[in-house]
Amino acid sequence: MIWTVEGKFQVLPFVKAPVRMTILGFVVPNASKPNLIVYSPFQPTAELVDSIKKIGNVAFVVAPNSMHHVFAGPFKEAFPGCKLVGAQVVANKRFDLAFEHVLKTPKDVGQVEGWPIETVLVHLVEGCDMLGELALLHRPSKTLVLCDMAFNYEHGGEVALPGPPVSWYLRLTGGHRRCCVTEPFRWMVDAPVLKDSLGALLRSWDFEQVIMAHGSVIPSGGKQALTAGTYSWASDLASKLEATAKRRAVGPIPAEYLPYAAVGAAALGVGALLLLRRSK
């Protein structure tokens, strides 16, 4: 049982971009309706609250990262009794909210009271501490739910490409790649750690569909798409950083170019001596 709600979020004054809220359902014994996990909550308008109450009972509200938390408080107030879940970085940022469960490590989800571990798994994506993103796996439908760890603005996709200036930003930052983050993430992540964290997720979770907050849903082949997208991006970045570190270990000039640099320096020295002799 999965539902999605499409919306817009304010990027700049008078500029909005597409965003998605995801709702996961899980069966509770002797209950007439399923319990619900709301991921990346929207503003709880009367219409939205009424629609959600018709399909089930909100048990958990997940503030998935440090960018998607604005309506977590109002949403919790709209559904009394639900529990607020988030990573440590989100709780630190939103100290005004009462989080019932704060995940500090990927293993902490086992301590979330009432969480349907047999139906929905949680992975704390490491390597991007600024975000502290929580990824979910809805096991029955083989669906991975992400927030900002992958964008999917494809030409011809179900979600129309945003108009200017958001489209300009996406074009300049590689935002039209399939199931991948944008280039500015390189200054936000620890690439080797992110690579390992996503690698662990890819190895241990079985999924086909990927639902992200921004862009078109990938209904099948999601594991391959994430592997070729954000995971490969992080892997390539980690390799480049490692190569740069090795070059710096031998100095500002790569080792293979040192002989040429020595010849050049000698030539400059000889040239300088000749100029001095002529000046005399």
C-alpha positions as CSV (number, residue, x, y, z in Angstrom):
1,M,0.0,0.0,0.0
2,I,1.7,3.2,-1.2
3,W,0.2,6.6,-2.0
4,T,1.9,9.7,-3.3
5,V,0.9,13.3,-3.2
6,E,2.3,15.8,-5.7
7,G,2.9,19.4,-4.7
8,K,5.1,22.5,-5.1
9,F,7.6,24.0,-2.8
10,Q,8.9,27.6,-2.6
11,V,12.5,27.9,-3.9
12,L,12.7,31.6,-4.3
13,P,10.0,34.4,-4.2
14,F,7.6,33.7,-7.0
15,V,9.5,30.5,-7.9
16,K,8.2,27.0,-7.1
17,A,9.4,23.5,-8.0
18,P,7.7,20.1,-7.9
19,V,7.9,18.0,-4.8
20,R,6.4,14.7,-3.6
21,M,5.1,13.3,-0.3
22,T,5.0,9.5,0.1
23,I,2.6,7.5,2.3
24,L,3.4,3.9,3.2
25,G,0.7,1.6,4.7
26,F,1.2,-1.4,6.9
27,V,-1.4,-3.8,8.3
28,V,-2.3,-3.8,12.0
29,P,-4.1,-6.9,13.4
30,N,-7.8,-6.4,14.1
31,A,-7.7,-2.9,12.6
32,S,-10.2,-1.8,9.9
33,K,-7.7,0.5,8.2
34,P,-3.9,0.3,7.8
35,N,-1.5,2.3,9.8
36,L,0.4,4.9,7.8
37,I,4.0,6.2,7.6
38,V,4.1,9.8,6.1
39,Y,7.4,10.6,4.5
40,S,8.3,14.2,3.8
41,P,5.0,15.7,5.0
42,F,3.3,18.6,3.2
43,Q,1.3,21.4,4.8
44,P,-1.7,19.6,6.4
45,T,-4.6,21.4,4.7
46,A,-8.1,20.3,5.7
47,E,-8.5,18.6,2.4
48,L,-5.2,16.6,2.7
49,V,-6.0,15.6,6.3
50,D,-9.4,14.4,5.3
51,S,-8.1,12.4,2.4
52,I,-5.4,10.7,4.6
53,K,-7.9,9.8,7.3
54,K,-10.0,8.0,4.7
55,I,-7.2,5.6,3.8
56,G,-5.7,4.9,7.2
57,N,-4.3,6.0,10.6
58,V,-1.1,8.0,10.7
59,A,1.3,6.2,13.0
60,F,4.6,7.8,12.1
61,V,5.7,11.1,10.4
62,V,9.2,11.0,9.0
63,A,11.1,14.2,8.5
64,P,13.5,12.6,6.0
65,N,16.3,15.2,6.0
66,S,17.4,18.6,7.1
67,M,15.7,20.2,4.1
68,H,12.3,18.5,4.2
69,H,11.0,19.2,7.8
70,V,9.0,22.4,7.6
71,F,5.6,20.9,8.0
72,A,6.6,18.0,10.3
73,G,5.3,19.9,13.4
74,P,1.9,21.0,11.9
75,F,1.5,17.5,10.5
76,K,2.0,15.9,13.9
77,E,-0.5,18.3,15.4
78,A,-3.0,17.4,12.7
79,F,-2.7,13.7,13.6
80,P,-2.6,13.4,17.4
81,G,-0.9,10.2,18.6
82,C,1.5,9.8,15.7
83,K,5.2,9.6,16.4
84,L,7.8,11.9,14.8
85,V,11.0,10.3,13.4
86,G,14.1,11.9,12.1
87,A,17.9,11.7,12.0
88,Q,20.0,13.5,14.6
89,V,20.9,16.4,12.3
90,V,17.2,17.1,11.7
91,A,16.5,17.0,15.5
92,N,19.4,19.3,16.1
93,K,18.0,21.8,13.6
94,R,14.4,21.5,14.7
95,F,15.0,21.6,18.5
96,D,11.4,23.1,18.7
97,L,9.9,19.7,17.7
98,A,9.4,16.8,20.0
99,F,10.9,13.8,18.2
100,E,9.9,10.5,19.7
101,H,12.7,8.7,17.8
102,V,16.0,10.2,16.7
103,L,18.2,8.0,14.6
104,K,21.9,8.4,15.1
105,T,23.1,5.3,13.4
106,P,21.6,3.0,10.7
107,K,20.8,0.4,13.4
108,D,18.7,2.7,15.6
109,V,15.5,1.9,13.7
110,G,15.3,-1.3,15.6
111,Q,14.6,0.8,18.7
112,V,11.6,2.6,17.2
113,E,8.7,1.4,19.2
114,G,5.9,0.1,17.0
115,W,7.8,0.5,13.7
116,P,6.8,-2.3,11.3
117,I,10.3,-3.6,10.7
118,E,8.8,-6.6,8.8
119,T,7.2,-4.3,6.3
120,V,9.3,-1.1,6.1
121,L,13.1,-0.9,6.6
122,V,15.0,2.3,7.3
123,H,18.5,3.2,6.2
124,L,20.3,6.3,7.5
125,V,22.4,7.5,4.5
126,E,25.8,8.3,5.8
127,G,28.3,10.5,4.0
128,C,26.1,13.6,3.8
129,D,25.9,14.7,7.4
130,M,24.5,18.1,6.3
131,L,21.3,16.3,5.2
132,G,21.0,13.3,7.4
133,E,18.7,11.6,5.0
134,L,16.6,8.6,5.9
135,A,15.8,6.1,3.1
136,L,12.9,3.7,3.4
137,L,12.2,0.3,1.8
138,H,8.6,-0.8,1.5
139,R,9.3,-4.6,1.3
140,P,6.0,-5.9,0.0
141,S,6.1,-3.6,-3.1
142,K,9.9,-3.6,-3.5
143,T,9.8,0.2,-3.4
144,L,12.7,2.4,-2.3
145,V,11.7,5.9,-1.0
146,L,14.3,8.7,-1.2
147,C,14.2,12.4,-0.7
148,D,17.2,14.3,-2.0
149,M,19.6,11.5,-2.6
150,A,18.4,11.2,-6.2
151,F,16.6,13.6,-8.6
152,N,14.9,12.2,-11.7
153,Y,13.9,15.0,-14.0
154,E,13.8,13.1,-17.3
155,H,12.6,14.5,-20.6
156,G,9.2,12.8,-21.3
157,G,8.8,11.7,-17.7
158,E,5.6,11.8,-15.7
159,V,6.6,15.0,-13.9
160,A,7.0,18.0,-16.2
161,L,10.4,19.6,-16.2
162,P,10.3,22.8,-14.1
163,G,10.3,26.1,-15.9
164,P,12.9,28.9,-15.5
165,P,14.8,29.6,-13.3
166,V,14.7,26.1,-11.8
167,S,15.2,24.5,-15.2
168,W,18.4,26.7,-15.7
169,Y,19.7,25.5,-12.3
170,L,19.1,21.8,-13.2
171,R,20.7,22.2,-16.6
172,L,23.8,23.9,-15.1
173,T,24.2,21.4,-12.3
174,G,23.5,18.1,-14.1
175,G,20.0,17.8,-12.7
176,H,18.7,16.1,-15.8
177,R,20.6,12.9,-15.1
178,R,18.6,9.8,-14.2
179,C,18.3,9.0,-10.5
180,C,21.2,11.1,-9.5
181,V,22.1,14.1,-7.3
182,T,23.1,17.4,-8.7
183,E,26.8,18.5,-8.9
184,P,26.7,21.0,-5.9
185,F,26.4,17.9,-3.7
186,R,30.2,17.3,-4.2
187,W,30.7,20.1,-1.7
188,M,28.3,18.6,0.8
189,V,29.3,14.9,0.9
190,D,32.1,12.7,2.1
191,A,32.2,10.7,-1.1
192,P,33.9,7.5,0.1
193,V,31.5,7.3,3.0
194,L,28.5,8.0,0.8
195,K,29.7,5.4,-1.7
196,D,30.0,2.8,1.1
197,S,26.6,3.7,2.6
198,L,24.8,3.5,-0.7
199,G,26.7,0.3,-1.6
200,A,25.4,-1.3,1.6
201,L,21.9,-0.3,0.8
202,L,22.1,-1.6,-2.8
203,R,23.6,-5.0,-1.6
204,S,21.1,-5.6,1.2
205,W,17.8,-4.2,-0.1
206,D,15.7,-5.7,-2.9
207,F,13.8,-3.1,-4.8
208,E,12.5,-2.3,-8.2
209,Q,10.6,1.0,-7.9
210,V,12.2,4.2,-6.7
211,I,10.1,7.1,-5.4
212,M,11.9,10.3,-4.8
213,A,10.8,13.8,-3.7
214,H,11.9,15.5,-7.0
215,G,11.2,14.1,-10.4
216,S,9.5,11.2,-12.0
217,V,9.0,7.9,-10.2
218,I,11.0,5.0,-11.6
219,P,8.5,2.1,-11.6
220,S,11.0,-0.7,-12.5
221,G,14.7,-1.2,-12.7
222,G,15.2,1.2,-9.8
223,K,18.2,-0.6,-8.3
224,Q,20.1,-0.4,-11.6
225,A,19.1,3.3,-12.0
226,L,20.4,4.2,-8.5
227,T,23.6,2.2,-9.2
228,A,24.2,4.0,-12.4
229,G,23.1,7.4,-10.9
230,T,24.0,8.6,-7.4
231,Y,26.1,5.5,-6.5
232,S,28.3,5.8,-9.6
233,W,28.5,9.6,-9.1
234,A,29.8,9.1,-5.5
235,S,32.2,6.3,-6.6
236,D,33.7,8.5,-9.4
237,L,34.0,11.4,-7.0
238,A,35.7,9.2,-4.4
239,S,38.2,7.9,-7.0
240,K,39.0,11.5,-8.1
241,L,39.6,12.6,-4.6
242,E,41.9,9.6,-3.9
243,A,43.9,10.4,-7.0
244,T,44.2,14.0,-6.0
245,A,45.4,13.0,-2.5
246,K,48.1,10.8,-4.1
247,R,49.3,13.6,-6.3
248,R,49.5,15.9,-3.3
249,A,51.5,13.3,-1.4
250,V,54.4,13.7,-3.8
251,G,54.0,17.5,-4.1
252,P,52.1,19.9,-6.3
253,I,53.4,18.2,-9.5
254,P,52.3,14.6,-10.3
255,A,55.2,12.1,-10.0
256,E,55.1,11.1,-13.7
257,Y,55.8,14.7,-14.6
258,L,58.7,15.3,-12.2
259,P,61.4,14.5,-14.8
260,Y,60.0,17.1,-17.2
261,A,59.6,19.6,-14.5
262,A,63.3,19.1,-13.5
263,V,64.4,19.7,-17.2
264,G,62.2,22.8,-17.4
265,A,63.7,24.2,-14.2
266,A,67.2,23.6,-15.4
267,A,66.5,25.3,-18.7
268,L,65.1,28.3,-16.9
269,G,68.1,28.4,-14.6
270,V,70.5,28.4,-17.6
271,G,68.5,31.0,-19.4
272,A,68.6,33.3,-16.3
273,L,72.4,32.9,-16.1
274,L,72.8,33.8,-19.7
275,L,70.7,36.9,-19.3
276,L,72.8,38.0,-16.3
277,R,76.0,37.6,-18.2
278,R,74.7,39.7,-21.1
279,S,73.6,42.4,-18.8
280,K,77.1,42.7,-17.5
